[in-house]
Amino acid sequence: MSREIVVIDYHKGNLKSVERGLVEAGASARITDDPSAIAGAAGLVLPGVGSFADAMNYLRGSGQADQISLAIRKGIPFLGICLGLQLLLDEGDEGADPDALAPIPGLGVIGGTCARIESRRLKVPHVGWDTIDINERGRSCPLLTGVDEGATMYFTHSYAAADDIDADAVCARTHYGRSFASVVWRDNVFACQFHPEKSSRSGLRILENFTSLVAGGR
C-alpha cells in the first residue's frame, strides 16, 4: 500500500512550501487537485490561504469535499493548515454575500464557526511569530509530541475559530485580539491555524509527527 501524503490543491495559496516541508520531514508527498487521488492517499493535508467562501465553493464544486469527508470517516490521517483548519468548522462568514445574511457551510468535522479577529489596538491580519499555549489535551496530542509549551509559530490570517468551537477538540490556543484555537485534534483529524512549514524547528517537528502517524509509527 502506498504511504503517500496527498496535499490537496483547491487553488488557494502556495502549496509547494507545504510539499517541501513534508519531504523534509521524511514523507512521500505530492500536490494534486484530482478528487480521486484523495481516496487512495495514506494521509491528507489541506493547506491554503484565502476566502472561506471561495474555498468551500471550489471544494464542493470539484467533488473534493465529498472525498475529504469520506477519507476522514475511513480514518485516514488528516492535517489542516491555516484556512484548512477553518474549513473543518460548521460555518464561516468570510466572503459570504452580505445580502444573504447567512454564513457559508464548512465541512462540519468540528463544531463551531470561523469569525474575523477584531482589534482596535493590534493590526489585523495577524502576521508573524506568536506562541501557542498547549492545554492538558494538547499534551497528549500526537501532533504536538516534542513541541514545547509556548513554542513560537508563524501565523498569517484575519479569521480564526470562534469561542463556540468544540472545547474537547482544542489542544492549544493563541492570544491575539482574542483567544482562538491554534491546534485542534479529533480522532484522525488534526489542524493548526499557523503554518508549520514556515515555523522553523517546532513546525518541522509537527510535520515529522504527522508523517509518523501516516506511516503508522504512533
Residue pairs with C-beta under 8 A, 6 or more apart in sequence:
1 42
2 28
2 40
2 41
2 42
3 28
3 42
3 43
3 214
3 215
4 28
4 29
4 30
4 41
4 42
4 43
5 22
5 27
5 28
5 29
5 30
5 41
5 42
5 43
5 44
5 45
5 210
5 211
5 214
6 29
6 30
6 31
6 32
6 37
6 38
6 41
6 43
6 44
6 45
7 15
7 18
7 19
7 22
7 29
7 30
7 31
7 32
7 45
7 47
8 32
8 33
8 38
8 44
8 45
8 46
8 47
8 64
8 68
9 15
9 31
9 32
9 33
10 33
10 46
10 48
10 55
10 58
10 59
10 62
10 64
11 33
11 58
12 48
12 49
12 50
12 54
12 55
12 58
12 83
13 47
13 48
13 49
13 50
13 82
13 83
15 31
15 47
15 48
16 31
17 195
17 197
17 198
18 45
18 47
18 81
18 197
19 29
19 30
19 31
20 197
21 196
21 197
21 203
21 204
21 207
22 29
22 45
22 197
22 207
22 211
23 29
24 204
24 207
25 204
25 207
25 208
25 210
25 211
26 208
26 211
27 43
27 207
27 211
27 214
29 45
33 62
33 64
35 62
35 63
35 64
35 66
35 67
36 67
38 44
38 64
38 67
38 68
38 71
39 67
39 70
39 71
41 71
41 76
42 76
42 77
42 214
42 215
43 76
43 77
43 78
43 79
43 210
43 211
43 213
43 214
44 68
44 71
44 76
44 77
44 78
44 79
45 78
45 79
45 80
45 81
45 84
45 210
46 68
46 78
46 79
46 80
46 81
46 84
46 87
47 80
47 81
47 82
47 83
47 84
47 195
47 197
48 55
48 81
48 82
48 83
48 84
49 82
49 83
49 156
49 157
50 83
51 94
51 95
52 83
52 86
52 87
52 92
52 93
52 94
52 95
52 96
52 104
52 106
52 114
52 159
53 92
53 94
53 95
53 96
53 104
54 95
55 83
55 87
56 65
56 87
56 92
56 104
56 105
56 106
56 107
58 64
59 65
59 68
59 87
59 107
65 107
68 78
68 107
69 107
69 109
71 78
72 78
72 109
72 188
72 189
75 187
75 188
76 188
77 188
77 190
77 210
77 213
77 214
78 188
78 189
78 190
78 191
79 143
79 190
79 191
79 192
79 210
80 86
80 87
80 88
80 189
80 190
80 191
80 192
81 191
81 192
81 195
81 196
81 197
82 156
82 157
82 192
82 193
82 194
82 195
83 157
84 191
85 161
85 181
85 184
85 191
85 192
85 193
86 92
86 94
86 106
86 114
86 159
86 160
86 161
86 193
87 106
87 107
88 106
88 107
88 109
88 110
88 184
88 189
88 191
89 106
89 107
89 108
89 109
89 110
89 111
89 112
89 113
89 114
89 161
89 165
90 105
90 106
90 108
90 110
90 111
90 112
90 113
91 103
91 104
91 105
91 106
91 113
91 114
92 103
92 104
92 106
92 113
92 114
92 115
92 159
93 103
93 104
93 113
93 114
93 115
93 116
94 104
94 114
94 116
94 158
94 159
95 104
96 102
96 103
96 104
103 113
106 114
109 186
109 189
110 165
110 166
110 169
110 184
110 186
110 189
110 191
111 164
111 165
111 166
111 169
112 161
112 162
112 164
112 165
112 166
113 161
113 162
113 164
113 165
114 159
114 160
114 161
114 162
115 159
115 160
115 161
115 162
116 124
116 158
116 159
117 124
117 125
117 126
117 157
117 158
117 159
117 160
117 176
117 177
117 178
117 180
118 124
118 177
118 178
119 176
119 177
119 178
122 176
122 177
124 158
124 177
125 156
125 157
125 158
126 155
126 156
126 157
126 158
126 176
126 177
127 155
127 156
128 154
128 155
128 156
129 152
129 153
129 154
129 155
130 152
130 153
130 155
130 174
130 176
130 194
131 150
131 151
131 152
131 153
131 174
132 147
132 150
132 151
132 153
132 172
132 173
132 174
132 182
132 183
132 194
133 149
133 150
133 172
133 173
133 174
133 175
134 144
134 147
134 149
134 150
134 171
134 172
134 183
135 170
135 171
135 172
135 173
137 168
137 170
137 171
137 185
138 144
138 170
138 171
138 172
138 183
138 185
141 171
141 183
141 185
141 190
142 185
142 190
142 209
142 212
142 213
142 218
143 171
143 183
143 185
143 190
143 192
143 206
143 209
143 210
143 213
144 171
144 172
144 183
144 206
144 209
145 205
145 209
145 218
146 205
146 209
147 202
147 205
147 206
148 202
151 202
152 199
152 200
152 202
153 174
153 182
153 192
153 194
153 195
153 196
153 199
153 202
153 203
154 194
154 195
154 198
154 199
154 200
154 203
155 174
155 176
155 182
155 193
155 194
155 195
156 195
157 193
160 178
160 180
160 181
160 182
160 193
161 180
161 181
161 184
161 193
162 180
163 178
163 179
165 181
165 184
166 186
168 186
169 181
169 184
169 185
169 186
170 181
170 183
170 184
171 181
171 183
171 184
171 185
172 181
172 182
172 183
173 179
173 180
173 181
173 182
174 180
174 182
174 193
174 194
180 193
181 193
182 192
182 193
182 194
183 190
183 191
183 192
183 193
184 190
184 191
184 192
185 191
190 210
192 206
194 203
195 203
196 202
196 203
196 204
196 206
196 207
197 203
197 207
199 206
209 218
212 218
